[in-house]
Amino acid sequence: MTEAWWKEAVVYQIYPRSFMDSNGDGIGDLKGIISRLDYLKDLGVDVIWLSPIFSSPNDDNGYDISDYRGIMDDFGTMEDFDLLLAQMHARGLKLMMDLVVNHTSDEHAWFRAACEDPSSPYRDYYFFRDGKEGQLPNNWASHFGFSAWEKEPSGDQYFLHLYTKKQPDLNWDNPKVRAEVYSIMQFWADKGIDGFRMDVINYISKVPSLPAMSGEGFQLPTPYIANGPHVHEYLQEMNQRVLSKGDYMTVGEMVSVTTDQAKLYTHEDRRELNMVFTFEHMYIDAVGEDKWNIRPWQLTELKDVFTHWQTALEEGCWNSLYLNNHDQARMVSRFGNDKEYRVQSAKMLATFLHTLQGTPYIYQGEELGMTNIHFDSIDKYRDIDTLNHYKEAVEVFHQDPADVMKAIAYKGRDNARTPMQWDTTVNAGFTTAAPWLSVNPNHVEINAAQEIDDPQSVYHYYKRLIELRKQCKVMVYGTYELLEREHPQIYAYTREYQGAHLLVLLNFSGEDACITLSDELSSLPKTLLISNYASPACAALHPYEAQVWHWNT
């Protein structure tokens, strides 16, 4: 096992719009982040991943970028960024930036030039196509509903957008586009950042002919956009031009990626990326890859997905570990119990993520056990994915609005984007103004101020897990072996590294549960490293109990 700093790191994701407002406009900003850096340092994390802070008209909350070298006015100035980076480095914290280069904003200078002049060289920076017999170029669907094609503002052609119509896709087959991207990356690398999280990076190479999907209606064109014909060539070029020049941390967000494909992206000999964000475990409660079509899930399914990724990537590759982020619902509401067992299940899920092989990613507020929001009206939501889904589901497919709202309450992205809950004051200490998105009313019970003062809180449990991970290399590098795959309540596994061993027992249910361990495991003299209950008994677990046992051989 090759050891590396980014394997041992714990990453904390900040969604800047919702983290901390410093100027009273209801929107989080860079100075607000600076004011909370000591909180993050005390938590013990190593790397801060910032969701996009670049200039943007904000159609998709910053993932539609109009200037890659500018700071969004809502967030502050470049001077604020430089101060933030300096203050982070002074505290020993590293910064990972969000690289969003599958698409730009339609207000980017490149796209404006492409639309203003059909003979412009910028035309080939994007995908412009003729319609067919008065219809759209093909039946590709956008991830945010409806068609992936939009008529250009003036002219007869359509442009491709796999997300909102204000996010035209870039044509990476054009070497000038790739050179522009590498120049942008070098600009931020020269400022001293420490890594890149790459948005939907396995979409950058499309099948050139952009063939229609078979069947009727709009369909996601996954076979023609994901893991395309030149994606590895382009990532290796990126590595050679930029990433190889420093010791950067890289993670690629990759929809529809298998373990075999992930090994190509991440194996240390291939010089592409350090790790990927897989979505396979994010679909265990969905029918196919339709996240809004919700189904019950079984613990054995979660075991199968994680076990497959743990074992497939253990030789020369590396996993990322997450259960929620800015695009996913709160993990304690989705995989735990956000009511009577909120604290216990938040701690249990944290134990799960921090005792697997890979780099853990904490999403802001996760360390407090923040929960989903439940808005009673679609008008209170702000996420364009959510709003588009509601419109399409109700108006096109004539679904019951109440059923659509239930799915949104469970899976909608605004669940993760409600403001950070700092204290019990109005707006949870996030802002003195009306917040851009409503604060969860439960901030009176769930907030950082109270949890810092409570040694038994979710926050202090996270601190302890992070400390243990720094002290015990077996938590980072240990091989993984699943126990009792068929157990319906308990997820159990062992880890081993250089003679150190862990036994991890996790009850994913709201009922007491027992597991029968082998005679060898039962008889070993073990030390309890951490548990979320006061008096744990090995192999007999309370609702949502977590136990981690340690021994040496």
Secondary structure, 3 states (H helix, E strand, C coil): CCCCHHHHCCEEEECHHHCCCCCCCCCCCHHHHHHCHHHHHHHCCCEEEECCCEECCCCCCCCCCCEEEEECCCCCCHHHHHHHHHHHHHCCCEEEEEECCCECCCCCHHHHHHHHCCCCHHHHHECEECCECCECCCCEECCCCCECEEECCCCCCEEECCCCCCCCEECCCCHHHHHHHHHHHHHHHHHCCCEEEECCHHHCCCCCCCCCCCCCCCECCHHHHCCCCCHHHHHHHHHHHCHHHCCCEEEEECCCCCHHHHHHHHCCCCCCCCEEECCHHHHCCEECCEEEEECCCCHHHHHHHHHHHHHHCCCCCCCEECCCCCCCCCHHHHCCCCCCCHHHHHHHHHHHHHCCCCEEEEECCHHHCCCCCCCCCHHHCCCHHHHHHHHHHHHHCCCCHHHHHHHHHHHCCHHHHCCCCCCCCHHHHCCCCCCCCCCCHHHHCCCHHHHHHCCCCHHHHHHHHHHHHHHCHHHHHCEEEEECCCCCCEEEEEEEECCEEEEEEEECCCCCEECCCCHHHHHCCCEEEEECCCCCECCEECCCCEEEEEEEC
